[in-house]
Amino acid sequence: MKLRLATYFLFLFSFSFCFSVLSQNTIKLTIKNMQNEKVMIAYFSGDKQYILGNKNGKNQYFKFDQNGNGEFKSEEFKKGMYLLVFSAEKNEFIQFLYDENDLNISLDRNSLQESIRFKNSLSNTLFFQHVLFIKKLTVEKNEILKNLKKGVNDDTISKKMSLLDKKYKQFYKEFTNKYSDNIAAQFLKASNEVKIPLTYKTQQERFVYYKANYFNNMNFNHEWLIRTPFFYKKIMYYLEKLTTQNPNEINKSVDLIIEKAKDNPELFKYLVTTLLNKYAKSKMMFGPNIYAHIVKTYYVSGKANWVEKTQLAQIIENYNNIKNSLLGSKVNDFQLISSTGETSKLYDDKSEYKILYFWNTDYISSKKLNDHFTTKPQNTKVYSILKNSNKNHLKNFVTSEKQLFPPTIISDKDRSLVRKELFLHSYLKVFLLNKNNVIIGNGISIKQAFEIINQYSKQ
């Protein structure tokens, strides 16, 4: 667990998730065998943990007296899971639940987990009841596995392990039913995996059931899911492991997840901004497609009503810049001019694949460009297009340097249109088009373009 020893908030497109201002809440902590150390409180946000701080952005610590009695006051407590951090360097911490009531905690520094006690906190009493039960079952499991190594009959081991499983299922059922209104039971249920009925036999059947019921145990009306160690991970697992990795399927999964939080403004906001940030930074070729879908669906539509006007304008401007160069977009026809003055139109070329290689002679040598294309696939036309050139520069450049693929420039009448449509903001940009001039590769290397062509050719 990595903690940042200062107060930070996640900034997603310059939008911070700060806690709402609440009345100050207090956690009192009594520590037996207190050592000379500073105790802090951390909270979960996404896949990270952050130290709670004061208004000046400094770490906030418990204030202890000589008897080991400490107090921590903050306006930033909201329902969820937190951590008492004793040593960030050694990863010494203990988790607890906050249910919007003041807490009184006592523990022994020499045995944190076993000694911790809560006064007037049913939530935490129940939470640690589950923790200790799991610890007890783990001890029993380890004893069973020891016998396995000693050569005990496999059938006997299997029966004992099955009995342990039944013990836990019984505990879980009684616990979540009896205390269904308590955050401890809700937390346990939300973090629990969906069980696949034995009637589903094949791997495909089991996968379909698992994906369809993946979020059954999670109530998206619980805003405190944001402040748990599992919520972000479960969302990412669904998107990255249970969803086919193509833009259409990922967009469907993104919408399905966000739709579940439509009645919970805080969770809705968290999911929209978190997923926007994820795909804005994505290294996947189709990442911009997902980003554009989120912007169009939630920002352009006005559903992201928490965003300040200037920020919203920036996001929408970025969307408008890239929307015509996404995978699946058709490139408009444009005219190219060679060093000899000959003209050609993109649409006149009927090649199976076309590589548009936009580059700048100030940054890339001809030799490097030539080396890229020595293993060009068949049925592929390469367009070497100089971005920073006019007719005179093109002619002089071709005369001075040998070219495997003679460079061209975009005609004056089409240049601004192409620059805007394909968002040619960098000195090097590679697009791969199919025979219908639809983009099937964007923001890739030449090697990746060849790999995509070879993959398509095998289909």
N, C-alpha and C positions, 0 to 999 in steps of 0.2 A: 504494500500500500504506500503510495507516494502522497505526501502532504506538502502543500506549499506553506512555508512558515511566514505568511503574511496574509492579509485579507484580499482575496481576489473573487471576482465573479466571472462567469463565462460570458465572453462577448461574442455574439453571433451576429455577424454583419452589423457590428457596432451597436447591438441591442443587448443590454445587460438584463439578466434575470435577478433583480434585486428583490428582497423580501418586502412585502407590504409593511407599512409602519403599524405596529401593534403596541399595546401597552406593554410595559416591561414585565417580563416573566423571570422567575428566579429558580435556579437549581442550587440546592444546598448539598454539600458533599463533606462527609466525615471520613477521614482516612486513618486507619490504624497502621502503625509502623511507617508513617510518612517519611519519605526520603527527601533530600534537598533537591527538588525538581519542580518545574512549572507544569501545571496541568491545564490543558486547553480543551475546547470543544470543537469538533469538526462536523461537517454535514456532507451529504452526498449530493452531487449534481452531475447527471450524465454518468460517464465512466470514471469520474474523478472525485476526490474529496478535498474540501477546502476548510481552512481554519476560520472560525468566526472571529471577527475583529471588532474594534470599537469604531466610533464615528470618524476618527482620524486615519483609519486604514491600518492601524497597528494591531498586532496579535493581542487578543484579550485572554487573560489568565484568571484562574480562580484566585481569590484573595483568601489566604489561609491565616488562621491565628496559631498561636503556639501549641494548641491542643489538637491541631489537625482538622479544624472545622473551617470549611471554605464556602464561598458563595460566588455565584456567577449570574449576573443580570444582563439581559439583552432584549432588545425589541425585535430581534430577527428570528426568534423561534417560531416555527410553524410546524404543524403536525408532520411526523415522519420519523425516520431513524437517524440517530446522531451517534457520535463516538466521543468517549472520554479518552483523550490522548495523553499518555504519560511520557512517551518518548517516540517522537517521529522517526528518529534515526534507527531505533531498534524495533520499530513497528509494534510498540506496546500500546495497546488500546483495548477498550471494551465498548461494545455497542449497547445502546439502550433506545427505547421508544419515547417519543414525546407526544402526548395526546392533548396538548394545550392546557395542561394543569401544572402548577408548580410541583417540583420534585424534591424529595429528600432521599439522598443516596448515602449508604454507608458501606465500606468495604475494607478489607485488609490488603495492604500493598503487596504482601508476600503471596497472596492467592486471590487474584482479582476475580476470576470467574466463579469460583466456589463460594467466596465470602460475600459477594454483593447482595445487598438487601435494599428494598424500596419501602418507604413509608407512604401509605395511602396512594399506592399506584398499582391497581389491579393489572393494568396493561403490561407493566414490566415484570410483575410477579409471574404472570402467565407466560410471558416471553421467555424468561429464564427457566421456567418449569419445562418448557419444550427443549431448551438448550441442554439442560441437565439430563433429560430423558434420552436425547440423541447421544449424549456422551456415554450414558449407561449402556445403550444398545451397541455402541461402537466397541466398548470393552468386551461385551459378550461376543460380538462378531470376531474380534481379534483372537479370542480364546478358541472359537470354533475353527478358525483358519490355522491355528497352531496345530490342532489335531489332524488337520488335513495333511500337513507336512510330515506328521508322524505315521502316516499310512492308514488312518482310520477310514473305514468303508465310505466310499463316495456317496452312497445312498443315505447314510446316516448324516453326513455333513449337509446334504441337500435338504433333508427334512428339518434340521436345526435352523438352517438359514431361512427356510420357508416360514418357520415359526416366528423368527425375528421379524420378518416382513409383515406377518399377520399382526404382531404386537404393535408395530408402528401404524399400520392401517387403522387398527381399532382406536389407538390413541388419537390419530389425526381426525377420524370421524367424530369421536366424542368431543374433542377439543373445539373443532370448528363449528359444530352444531350448538354446543352449549354456550359458547362465547361469541356467537356470530356477529354481535353488535360491537365487539371490542376490536380495537386496532391490532391487537396481538394475533387474534384468530384470522382477521382479514389479511394481515401481513403474511401469515403462514400460508393461507390459501392462495394468495396472489403469486407467491414465489414457487408454489408447487407445480410439478410437471403434470400435464394431462396424461391420464392412463388410457392406453389403447386396449379395447376389449379383445379377449382371446378369439372372438368370432372372426376377426380380421386376420387372415392367414398370410397372404402374400405380402411381400415387401411394398409393392405398389399400393395395395389396399390400406396397409398400415400408415404409409406416408400420407395418403390422401386424407385419412381420418385425422391424423395428428395435426396436419396443417389446418384443416377445417375447424378444429376444436382447440387450437393452440392458445387462444385468449380466453377460454371458457372460465378459468379461475380468477381472471383479473377484472375487477370492476373499475371501468374508466371514469366513474364518477368520483373516485377517490383521488383528489388532487395531490395527496401526500405521496403517491407513487413516484413522483419526481425525486423525492428525497429518500430513495431506497437504493441498495446496492445492485438490484436485479432488473429494474424496469428498463433502463437503457439497453442493457445486454440482451434482454428478451426481444426488444424491438429490433435491434440490429441482427439478431439471429434469424428472425422471421424474414427480414429483407435480404439478407446475404446468403442464408443457407436453405430456406424453405421456398424462396421465390426464384423462378427461372431468371437468369441474368440477361434480360433484354429490356429495352425501354418500356415497351407496352406492359409487360408483366410487373415490372417494378413500380410503374405509375399506378397500376391497380392496387398493389399492396400498400403503397404510400397513402392512397385515398382511403383504403379500408381501415388503416390504423388511425388516421386523423378523424375519420367519420365517427369512430367509436368514442372520441372525446368531444363531440360537437356540443354536448350539454354541460361541459366543464370548461369554462373560459380559460382558466389558468393552464390546464393540461393541454387544451387545444393550442394555445399560444406556444407552449413548450415544444410540442411535437412539430408544429409548422416551422418554427425557427430552427429547431435542431436538425430537421431533415433538409431544410433549405441549405443550412451550413454544411451538412455532410456532403451533399451532391455538388455544392459550389466548389468544394475542395477536392472532389473525387478525381483520382487519376485514371479512372475508367474512361474509355473512349466515348461511351454514351452518357457519362456523368452530366454534361450540359443539357442533354435531353430531359433528364429527371429534374434538374434545376429549373429549366424553362417551364416544365409542367407545373411545378409547385408555384412558381411566380404567377403564371397565368391563372391558375385555379384559385389561389388564395390571396394574392397581392393585387393583381390587376382587377380582380372581381370585387375587391373591397372587403373581403372576409378577414384579412389581417388588419383589423381596425385599430390596433394598438400602435402601429408604426407611425412615427412622426413624418410630416409631409416631405421634408427634404430627403430623408432616408428612403421613403417610399419612391420618390422620383428617381433616386439613384438606382434602386433595384430594378424598377421598370425600364429605365434607360439601358441598363446592362442587358436585360431580357430582349429589348428591341434590337440591340446590337447583334445578338447571337442567334435570334430565332430563325433566320433564313439560312444559316449555315449548319444546322443540326443534322444529325443522321436522319435519312429519310426525306430530306428536302431536295427539291429539284433545282439545279443551278440554271439560271436564265442564260440564254445564248449570248455570246459576246464575240467580238472580233479581235484577232491577233495579227500582229505585223512582224514579219521576219526582217533580218538585217538587210536583205536585198529588196525590201519594200513589198514583198508578196503578202497578200492578206488571206486569212482563212477564218472560218467560223467553227466554233466548238461543235455545234450540232451537225455540221457536215461530216464529221468523223464518226464512223459506225463501228469503231473498235469495241470489243467486249468490255474492256476496262480502260479507264483514262486516269492517269495520275497528273494532277495539277500541282506542279512544284513551283510555288512562289518564293523567290529568294532575292537577296540583296548582295550585289557584288562587293560591297564594302565589308561584308562579314564572312562570306563563304568563297573558297577558292574553286576554280574550275576543276582542278584535279580531284578534289573531294567529291564534287558533283558527279564527275565521270565515274569514279570508283563505285558510287552508289548503284549505278545502273548496269554493271557488267553482267548481272545475272537476271535481267528483266524477264518476267514470265511472257509466254506467248499471248497473242491477242490483246496486248496491252500497249497503249500509246502514251508516251511520256511528253508532257508539255513543260518545258523549262521556261518559266516566265519571270523576267526581271521586273521587280517592283519599282526600282529607283532609277529607271532609265527612260531616256527619250530616244528618238531615231538616231541621232548622231552618236550618242553614247553607246547604243547597241551596236552600231556598225563598227566603231573603233574597238569595242570590247571583243567582238567576234574575230576581228583581224589580228588582235594581239594574243588571243588565247585559243587553243584548240578545244573544240567542243564535241563530245560524243553525241549530244542532243542539242542542235542549234537553238539558242535562246531566242525568245520572242518578247514583245511587249504588248500590252493591251492598247487598243486604239484609243485615241483621245475621247471619242464620243462615249465609250463604254467604261473608261477607267474609273471614274468616281462611283458609278453604279456597282461595279464588281468589288471595289474596295469596301463599299458599304455593305453589300449583300453578304460577302464572305468574311467580313470583319477582319481585314488584313492589317492588324495592328502590330504584329511582330515581324521581324526581318525574315523569318522562315515559316512557311505554312504549307502543309501537304494535305491535299484532298484526294480521295479515291472515289471515282464515279463509276457507276455501271453503264451499260450501253444506253440506258434511258436518261443518262445524265443526272441520276439520283445519287446523293452522297451516301456512300457506304463506309467511308473512313474519313475521319477528321482529327486534326491535331495529333497525327501519328508520324512515325519515322518511315523512311522508305522500306526498311526491313519489315516493318509491321504491315505496310501496304502489300508487299509481296506475299506475306503469310495469309492475309485476308483473301487475296486473289486465289492462292492455292487451295484455301479452305473452301471457297465458293466453287472452285472448279471440280472438287471432289463430290459435291452434292448432286 
